[in-house]
Amino acid sequence: MGFRLTGRFWHSASFAFTRYGLWTFRPPTFIVLLGGPGAGKGTLAKELVPLIGLPHISTGDLFRKEVASGSALGRAVDPILRSGGLVPDEITIAVLAEELSKFRNRHGAIIDGFPRTLPQALLLDNLFAGWGQELDFSLFLDGSNKDFEVRLSGRRTCSNKECGRTYHVEFKRPRVEGVCDTCKSPLIRRDDDAPEVVGPRLEKFRANNQPIVDHHERRQCLHRIKTTNQDPEGHVLQQVLHILSKRGVRVKRAA
């Protein structure tokens, strides 16, 4: 108990230093990625990390780690994730706030997987406002359901939760079929990528996402990036880097 309290104390003290000290001189940059299942949010986020120096926070990954650990939270959200549903807002915002307040995220973050509904978008606005900050960029990867269905039905994911690398049976094959290039674990198709689940997921996304798009357009932080299965490699990334650099984000040039 003493160790747990000590850990929480230092976490609170660290965030107070970040909020009232560091952010006074260097405000953070908060970016959210919007887009349907299969839009490429996770891929884009991983590409952006070394180029703009911000960490990638995926709410889905946070919950999947909880599931893998066997925690009480993990056991509670596991059936929701398997069905492609949404974890209750109050749980998600609490988990996200805890992660964002860690010292490693002091310069901001690239948030993937949240918000997925207008109430969640408002919760995120309120969280940032409470910290004296605001959402800087909402990047919407906009594509067709048909393209996303092809991406999802062929997606394969590393079964090792610590790796989680993704592949595709057409667009990004592993060197050895069914085996992750990085950690050599078996590749699997996630339950929520099954054909009978994909269609309803996309329809639910469209219904929930449009109010967020409208809200972020009113706040003038939305940037729409068109994506198709015919895009050349790096096309979406270059569009995003152009948007960010024009608005003052420092971008490192890839070697």
N, C-alpha and C positions, 0 to 999 in steps of 0.2 A: 504493500500500500504506500509506504514511504517513497519508494522508487517511482511509483506511478504519479504521485503528487508532485515529486520533484521534476519529473519529465514535463508534466503539464505546466508547472510554474515557469520553467525555462522556455517552453513553447510560447506562453503568453508574453513573457518578457521580450523574447525575440521579435514577436509580431509588433509589440508596442514600439520597439526601436525602429522596425521597418516603417510602420505607419506614421509615426510622429517625427522620425529622423530622416531616414533615407528618402521617403517619398516626398519630403519637403523640397529636396534638391533635385531629385530625379523621379518624376512620376512614373508609375509602371505603365506598361502597355498591355491591355487585355484584348484578346482576339477570340471570337467564337466562330466556329465553322458550322454552317448550316448545309444540309443536303440529305437526300433520301438515303436509305440503305443501299450501299453499293456506289455511292457518289464519289468515293475516294477521299473522304475526310481524313481518315487515319493515315493514308499514304501521304497526302499533302502535308499533314502536320509533321510527320517524321522528316520530310524533305526540308521543311522550313526551320526546324530546330537548329541545325548548324549554321544556317544562313542569316538568321536574325537573333540568335542567342537567347531565345525564350524556350522554356520547357513545354512539353506537350502533356496535357492532362486529359485523359479520356475517362469519362464517368463510367463507361462500360468496363474499361480495364480495372478501375478501382473496385467495382462490384465483383468482377470475375476473380480478382485476387482474394476478396473476402470469401467467395465461394470456395476457392481452392484451399484456403486456410481452415475451412470448417468452422468459422466463427458464427456466433448467433445471427449477426447481420447477414452473413453469407447464406446461411440456411434459410433465412426469411426471404431473400431476394432471388434465390436460385430458380424456383418455379416460375417467377415472373420473367426472368431473363430467357428461360427456355421457351416460353410462349411468345416471345417478342413483345411483351407488354412493357408498360412504364412503371418504374419503381415510384412509390408515392413521393410527391414533391418535397414534403418536409424532411424525408430521409435523404433524398438526393442533394438538396441545397445544403444540408448540414454536413454531409460527407465532402461536398465540393468546397465549402467554406473552410473546413478543417485543412484540406489539402492546399488551397490557395494561400492560406496564412502561414505556411511553412517558409522558412528562411530561403530555401532554394528557389522559391517562386517570387522573390522580392522585386524582381524587375518586371513582373507580369507573367502571362502564360498564354498558350494557345489551347483553348478549351474545345474539346470534341465530344459531342453527345449531349450537350446541354446548352441552351434550352431546347426542348422539343414541343412545348406548348406555350401559349401566351401567358398563362399564369406563371410558368417557370421563368419566362423572360422578365416578367415584372419582379419576381423574387430576386433574380440576378441583378436587376437594376437597383433594387432596394439594398442588396448586399453591398454593392459597390458604393452607393450613395452613403451608406453608413460608415464606410471607410474613407469618405471624402474623394472618391474616384468615380469613374464612369467607364462604360464599355466603349472602346476605341474603334474596333472594326468588327463588323458582322459580314463574313464572307460566305455567300450563298452559292454553292456548287449546284447549278441548275441543269438538269438533264431529263430525258424522257423515261417513262416507266419501262418501255421496251428495252432500252439500253441497260437500265439498272437490273432488270430481270435476268438478262444475259450475264451480267457481271456476278450477280449473287448465286445463280444456279451453278456456275462453274467455279465459284470461290472455294478454296481449300485453305484451312488454317492449321498451323502447327499445334499439336496437342499439348505441347509443353507450355504451361501458363506463363512461365518466366520469359519465354521467347515470343510466342504469339504471331510469328511472321505469317504473312498471307501469300497465297499463290493463286493461279487461275489455270484451268485446264486448257484454255486457248491463248490467253494473253501473257501469262507469266508462269511458265511451267518450271517445276524444280528440276535439278539436274538428274535426279533419280526419282522415277514416278512414285508418288506416295510417301516421299521422305523429305523432311526439311533440309535445305542446303546448309543451314547454320548450325543446328544442334542435333541433326540426324533423328529427331523424333518423328513418329508417324503423323501424316497429315489427315485431317478429318474435315467433314462438312458439318458446320455448326447447325444445331437444330433449327435455328431461326433463318437459315439459308435454304431450307427444304422448299421445293416448288409450291407445296400446298400452303406454306406460311408466307412466302414472298409477296404474293399479290395483295393479301390483306394488310401486310406491313406497309406497302407502298401507298395504298389507299388511305390508311390511317395517317401516314406521314403527310400526304397532300392536305388533308383536312386540318391537321394541327399546325402545319408549317406556315400556311398563308397568313394567318393573323400575326405571326412573328415577323414575317417579311414586311407586312404593312406597318407594324409598330416600329421596326428598325429603320424603315424608310422615313417615317415621320421624325425619328431621332437623327436622321442624316448620317447614320453609321453603316448602312447597308451597301454592299458591293456585290453585284450579280456576276458570276463567272459561268459562262456556258461550257458544258462538257458533253462530249459524245464518245462513242466507242471508236470513232475514226480519228480522234485527236492524235497528232504526233506526240511522241514521248516528250514530256516536259512542258507541254503547251499550257496546261492549267497553272503549273508552278510559275512560269514566266509572267502570266497575266497577274497573278497575285503579287509577285515581287514588284512589278511595275506599280501596282496600286499602293503598296506599302511604302516604297521608296519615294513616291510623289508626295506622300503625306508625312515625311520626316522620319520614317523608321530606317535605321541603319541596316543596310543589306551587305553582307559579305559576298564577294564573288566566288563562285565555285571554282575549284582548281581545275 
